[in-house]
Amino acid sequence: MTALLSIDGVTKRFGGVAALRAVSFELAEGEILGVIGPNGAGKTTLLNCISGVARPDAGSITFDGHEIGHQRPHRIARLGVGRTFQIVKPFASMTVRENAAVGALFGASRLPLAGAFAAADEVLELVGMADKASQPVVSLTIPDRKRLEVARALATRPRLLLLDEVMAGLNSVEVDEALDMVRAVHRSGVTIVLIEHVMRVIVGVCRRVVVLHFGEMLADGTPDEVLRDPRVIEAYLGEKYAKRLQEAERDG
Amino acid sequence: MQARLNGGRLRRLLLIVFGLAVVLVLLAPLTATDQADSLGLPQLVDRSQIRILTTVAMFVVMASGWNLVGGLTGYGSFGNVAFFGLGAYTCAVAVDVHRLHLPMGAGIALAPLVPALFAALVGLPLLRLRGHYFAIATLGTAVAVGEVVKNVDYLGGATGLFPPILHRADLLFLYLMVGAAMLAVIVSGLILRSRFGYGLIAIRENEEAASVIGVNTTAYKVGAFAVAAALTGLAGGIFAVWNSFINQDLGFSLDFNIQMILMAVLGGAGTLFGPVLGVIVLEFLLQNLAGRGDVAVYAQIGLGLLLAVTVIFVPRGIVDFFGGASRLSLAHLRRALRETGA
C-alpha cells in the first residue's frame, strides 16, 4: 500500500538551530497519527513544513504522489491538506458561518458561493457549532475558536488534516467534547496528524505515535510502546527519573 | 462585510438613495445647457456646480479603487495617485496632436492599461511588505514615478502636456466621470460578492490562515492592486482630457493622494458605499470651506481632526451609523430609546 504522506529526511534549520533533523515517517490513508514531544521539539515546525508555511532545508515531503516540500501553501491546500493553528487565526470580522464558508470557497473544495455556505453548515454540524453559525467570531470562547479552526480547515475538504494542539487549554469536559469531534472527523474519512500535549488525547484516539525531541525522531510506535520507551521518558522527565523508573521496573 | 450582513435593508435603502442621486445628477445639468436656455427652462445648475459634480465622481472612482486595496485587502496604500498620474499621462500622450494623435475615446480606453500593468509589476515586490513599510514604499514609488515623468521630454517634461480643448463639453465629461464612478462601484460590488472578494478579506484578516486554506495570496493581492490601478487610471485619463492640461503636480498631486484615502476611511473602508459617502461628505466640506481665506487654512486642520475623530470613534466610517454595529449608530440609538421607553 502506498502512503498518503511520506516524510523523508526532512531537516529545517533556523540559523544555527536545527528545528527538525532528518525526520522520516510514512502515513497511510485513514490513520490518526499523534505527534508528541517536549516544548521546542519541532512539532509545529513539522506541520509548517507539511503545510508549506515553512520550507524544509533538506529532505522531501510527498503527499498523494506529489512532492510538496517546496510548494506554496495554497497549492498544498488545493491538493487536500488542511491545518489548524495552535494560536488560533480566525477571520475576525466574519461570522462563524462565513469563516467556514471561506474554507469551502478555497482549498480542495473550491465550491461556488452558494455551495460554500451549504458546505459550511454541514461542517459546523460535524464539529458541533451549528447553533453558533451566525455569531461573530469575537463572541466565541477559546474552545469554540479552536473548533472553528477545525471547521474552517475541514471545509476545504482535506484528505489530510493537521491539528496543532486543538485541545491545549481546554478543561476535561471540553477535552472529551473535542475528542468526540476528532473521532467524528476521522469517521468522515479524513486522515489526521495530531500534535498534542494532553496524553489522554493521544491515548484516546491515536493507534500510532511519533515522538520528537530537539528536532529528532525519538520513537515511532503504539502509544503504549512509546510511553514505555526509556528515551521518551528521559526526554520528558529527565535522565535521573528515567533511571529510577527503570530500576523500579527491574526490581518489580 | 459587516454592512452586508446586518444590513440587507440598509443596502436597499442606500441603493435607492444613490440611484436617485445619480438620476438627479444626470438630469439636473440638462437644464443648464444652452439648448435648455433657449427653450426657456430654468437654470438649476451652473457650470461651477457641474465641475464640482464631476470632481465628486472622479473621487468616487479613486476612493473606491483605493478601498479595494486599503479597505478590502488591508494594505494601506499611500501611492495610488501614481495610477491616476500614469492614466492621465497615457491618455494625454494618446490624444496629443504631436504624439499618437488618437481619438479621445481611444485615449480614455488606453488610460487604465498602463497603470494596471505598472501595478502588477511593482505590486509583486511591494505587496510583500506590510503596514508602515508598505505605506512608505508605495508613497516613495508614487513620488519617484512623478519625478521620472517630469524628466522625460516625450512626456512634456516640466511643462506638461496639453490635450486638445473641447468647448462646451462640461456635460460630456460629467457623464464620462459619473460612468466611471458607477463602473467603480459596480466592480467593487461584484468583487465583494465573489470568491475573489472573500479571499481578499481573508488576506486582510489573517494572511497566513488565508494561504493555508488555499488562497493564492500573491495573485490575489496583485490582482486587487491592478484592478484598483485600472480604475484610478481611468479617472486620470478622463481628467487629462477634461482639464486639457496635465503636468507632474496635477497628475501626481499629493493632495489627491491623501484625499482619496481620507474619503474612503471617513466613509467606511472595506464597505461598498462607504467610500462614496466619504467622497460626498468631504467634498461638500472642502467646497464650502475653500476660497474663504483664513477659514480654508483652518479647514485643513479641521480635516486632520476629523480623520482622527473618525478613526478613534467610528473606525468603520460614517457608513457604520446606518449599519447598527456601532454604539454611535442610528439603529443603536433607536434601540436604546425604545428600551428606555422614550
Interface residues (C-beta under 8 A of the other chain):
Chain A: S51 G52 V53 R72 P73 H74 I76 A77 R78 G82 R83 F85 K89 P90 F91 A92 S93 M94 T95 E98 A101 V102 G103 L105 F106 G107 A108 R110 P112 L113 R152 A153 A155 T156
Chain B: M1 Q2 L5 R193 S194 R195 Y198 G199 I201 A202 E205 N206 E208 A209 S211 V212 I213 G214 V215 N216 T217 G270
